Amino acid sequence: MLRIVLTAVLLTAAGGAFAQELTAAQRDACMGDYEKFCKSVTPGGGRIIACLAKESDKLTPACKKVLAAAEKK
C-alpha cells in the first residue's frame, strides 16, 4: 500500500525536486531517510521521491506518514 502511495507522490512531484515539492515539516521528517538512502541522487524530476519510494519499506514512520499525507492533497 505504501509503495502505491509513494508512487503516486512521485508522479505528482515529477516536475520538481524534493525540497521544492514538500513542506519544511515534510522535509524535516524525511531528511534522515534522504541522507541515509538517497543522498547520492541528483535532485529534480522527482528522482529523490522515486528513491524514497524504492526504499519505502525502510523509511521511518514519520517520513512514511508525511509522504502519505502529501499524496492525499
N, C-alpha and C positions, 0 to 999 in steps of 0.2 A: 504493500500500500504506500509506504513512504517513498519508494522508488518512483512510483507513478506521480506522486505529489511533487517530488523534486524534478522529475522530467517536465512536468507542467510549468514549474517555476523556470526551468531552463528555457523552455520555449518562449515564455513571456519576456524573459530577460535577454534574449539572444542579441538584441541590438546594443547592449551596453555592458560595462564592466561591473564586477561585484560591488565595488564601492559606490558606483553610481546608481545601482538598482535597489539596494537595501538601505533601510534607515540606519541611523547611528546605533540604535539599540540592537537591531538585527546584526549589523556588522560586529558589534561587541560580542554578541552571543556566539558567533561563528568564527571569530578571529583565531582562536586557538586551533580549531579544526582546519581552517585555511592554512595556518602556518605549519601544522603537522602533516597534512595530506596534499596540499595544493600550492605550496609556496613557489614552486618552480614553474607554475602555469602562468603564461602571459595573460594579463587582463584584457578583456574585450571580447566581443562576440559571444558572450555567455560561457566562455571557457572555464571560468572559476566555478560557476554554478554547476556546470557539467561535471567538473572534477568532484565537487561536493556530492553530487548525485551518485557518482560512481562509488563513492566511499560511504554511502548513506547508512550502511549497517554499522559503521564505526563512529559516526558522528555523536557528539554529546547530545543529551536530551534537550538542552536549551537551544542548540542550533537546529535540531530537528523541528522543534516547536515553532521557532520563528520562520523557518522556511515553509512549513505547512501553513502558517498563518498568512504569509506573503502570497501563497498560491490562491488563497480564498478571496483575495482582494480583486 
